[in-house]
Amino acid sequence: MKKIIIGMIHLPPLPGYRKYSGMDEVIKHALNSLQILQIGGANAVLVENEYDHPHQVKAGPEIIAAMSKVVSEIVKKSKIPVGVEVLLNDPKASLAIAKICGARFIRTDYFVDKMWRKEYGEMEINPKELISFKNKIKANDVKIFADIQVKYAKLLEKGKTVKQSVSQAVKSGADGIIVTGKITGQAPDLADLQEAKLSAGKIPVYVGSGFSAGNAGQLLKFCNGAIVGTSIKKNGIVNLGKIKELIQVVKKYD
């Protein structure tokens, strides 16, 4: 299977946040990132409201409306698949936006694992309800890529293994598994990644943090690809030279 690189489109602050500069600027930034990622050779892109700080656990109507508009514009211009993630924990909103705008997949940080974050408490999970909602809105063509034991959060299920998390996610309807390190920019533990790949069967496994040209060869032995953001940026902006360099390294392992 060809190794897949999904490039991040991190949106500037959206309506309701102090540094929001208007939808024209948000869309301009997003389309510029898309253009660089496409020219650089990314296989797909993932749109995320990264700079909405502090994140809302569930998105307000202004965030959903703004993301619908920008994702729609990205889909129109994109020659590669587009994904959606509405932060911090709103996979229903992600699914709805994806379905309406023609995006192909979503990412959800919280799917089957009971996780806790200091700022927000325990994260809500209900995979059965999410799949039911997916069916209700006829979004069967939208894939769900699910993190297991995701970064920045504490696992509340004592002794739960990566294998158990992956098996549970697959059985619950995940179309892809994402494995992260503890924080942004940190690669996952190789043993965890290998365990996830062995447990996922035919379901693809992606590195969700810390993937770079420097460690690609090591990580790609145990995954189908990666979601990349930090390592391909320069001064906070997606950099053409960095994405090209990464893609050239990855092609050696196709």
Disulfide bonds with the S-S distance in Angstrom:
none
